[in-house]
Each structure stands twice: as C-alpha cells, then as structure tokens.
C-alpha cells in the first residue's frame, strides 16, 4: 500500500446479540447467525446508515463491538473528495427513505464501499432481509414476526445514533 491508498474495512454487527442464532430455527425453520448491521471504516472513521448517514470514531458506534471485521480493499480517493461523495450518497440514505428490504444500513455500506473501492460488500449482508422474506416460513409467520423486529432494532439504534453519535471525529 505504498502508493498512498487507505484501507477500507467492513464492521459487521449482530443486532440481536446472538438471539437470531438461537431463535431462527424456530421462527424460520433454519438457523441464521445474526441479523446484520454493517458500517464502513476508512481513515479511522466508521460510516453507517441509521436514521440518516452517520460517522464516528471507528469501533465506537452504539452497536457495540463488531462481530466480524472484513477487508474491503483500499481507496485512493482523497478525503475532501470522499466528503463530497458522501454528501451525494446521503441524499439517497435518509430516515424517510429507509426500507428494510431495499434501502437499509447494509445497502448504504455496499454503495459506500463501491464508491470507495469499486466493489460492493458481500451479498450475504445486503440480501439477508429478502432471503428471510423468501424463506419457506419467512413469507408466513416467521418473516412476519422477524422482519418487523429487525427493522425496529435497527431504527431504535439509529435513533440513538442520530441523537448522540453522529459527530465527526476531530471536531469537524
């Protein structure tokens, strides 16, 4: 990375703190490891979508400690240009535009990663809600119970984020 690129990482959180792993077989007829929330880290800053686009010091979000950290590659885009790109992207990811299936935190992470590195985040994160909805039990009672719970957890944490965690590191 000697040519000035910055590493881009994906922080992966389980919104259920392990409950999905134990309850999903009963609710969905199969096990899922977590209900994923993701944030993209570049330059020591974590960017995520919850009640709008937010940023904070990497690893200090209200979502706790990441369950996984994945390498997304690197970016050579200067910080000033990234800020302009983020402002543009933020118009698409507003509290009003939130949709659990088509425009959630993982979709934001994927779009931001694609702008930064040229590659989206793994599909297992962006497709999870649709996969649950399409599961044999998901379209019936399982998904009808789990999907609103997923949305409520993300929105509740997003509301906390908007109230106190949306500050930019470095006092800017």
N, C-alpha and C positions, 0 to 999 in steps of 0.2 A: 504493500500500500504506500510505497514511497513517493507516489505521484500526487499526493495531496488529497486523496479520497478520504471520506469519513465512513466508518462502519454504520450500517443500518441494521437494527435488531427488532425482533418482534417479541413483546412481552405478552404472555398468554396467561389469563386468569380464569379460574373456575368460579362463576358467580354463585354456585351452590355450596361451595366449600366442602365438596365430597358427597353431598346428598344425592346428586344426579346418579353417581355410580351405584349407590345402594337402592334408590327408588325407581330408576329407569326400567329394570326388568319387569317390575310390577305394572308400571304405567304404560310402557311402550312395547313390552314383550321382548325386549333386548336391552343389553347394557350399553350406556354411553358413559364415557369417562368424565365428562363435565359439561357444563353449559358455558361456552367460551365467550370471554370478553378479551379483546386484544388492544394493544397500543403499540405504536411505532416509536422507536428510540433512535435519535440521531443527534450527535453533538451534545450528549448528556441530558437531552430534553426528551420527555415522553409526550407524544401527541395521541389524543384519543377523542372519541365521539361519545358524548353522554349529555343530553340537554344542550347540545351545541358542541363545537370543537374546542378542546381544552389542551393545555400544555402545563407541565410541571416538571420538577426535577425527576429524572428517571428513577423509577422504583418507589416514588413517594406519592403514588396515587391513592385514592380511598379504597382501591380494590385489593390492597394488601400486597403480599409478596407474590411475584409471578410464579405460577406452577411450572412454566417452561419458558426458556428464552431461546429463540431461534434466530439464526443468522440469515438475513435477507440479502446481503451483499454490501455494496458501498455506493456512495453518491459522490459526485464531483461537482454538484450544484452549489454555488456559494450561498452562504446563509441569507444574504439580502434577497436573492432570487427565490430561495425557498420560502421566505416570508410572503412574497408576492403570490407564489403558487398556492400557499396555504390559505391566503385570503380569498383567492378564487375558489378553491375547493370548499371552503367554509360556507359559501353561498348554497352549495348542494346539500350540506350536512347541518341542518338547523333542527331545533327541537320540534318544529312543526312538520318537518319533512321525515322525521323518524318513522321507520316501518320495520317491524321485527323481521319480516321475511326479505325485504328488498333494499332497505337502507338503514342498516344498524351499525354498531361500532366496528364490526368486522369488515363491512363493506367500506367504511371510511379507511381503516387500516390498509385494506387492499389497494384502494385508489391512491392513497398517500405513498405507499410502497412503490406502486407502479410509476408514479411521477418521479420518485427519488432514485429508483434503481432500474426501472424498466421492467420489473417483474411484480406480479401481484403476490399476495400472501397465499399459503396453501388453501385449496378449496375446502378442506375439511372444516375450516372456520367459517368461511363465507356461506357455505351451503348447509350448515347444521340445522337451522330452523326449518328450511324447506324439506330437508331429509326427514326430520321428525314429523312434519306435517304429512309427508308422503308415505310414512311407515304404515304397515297394515293396521296397527292400533292407533297410530298418530292421528289419522283423519277422523277417528271416532273419539272416544272419551279420553284416551291418553294424551293426544296432542291438544285437545281442547282444554285439558287441565294444565299441561306443562307449558304450552306456548304463552298463555297469559302470565304465568308465574315467571317465565324467563323475561318477558317484557317488563313486568313490574319491578323485578330485581335490578335490571339494567337502568330503568328510568329512575328508580329510587336512588341508586348510587350516582347516576348522572345528575340528579338534583342536588345532591351533596357536593358534587364536583362544581357545579355552577355557583353554588353559594360560597365555597371557600377554597377550592383547589384549582381554580382556573388561572392562577397567577403565572406570569412568565418568570423563569429564573433570571437572576441578575438585575431585578428591579425594573425591568422594562415592560 
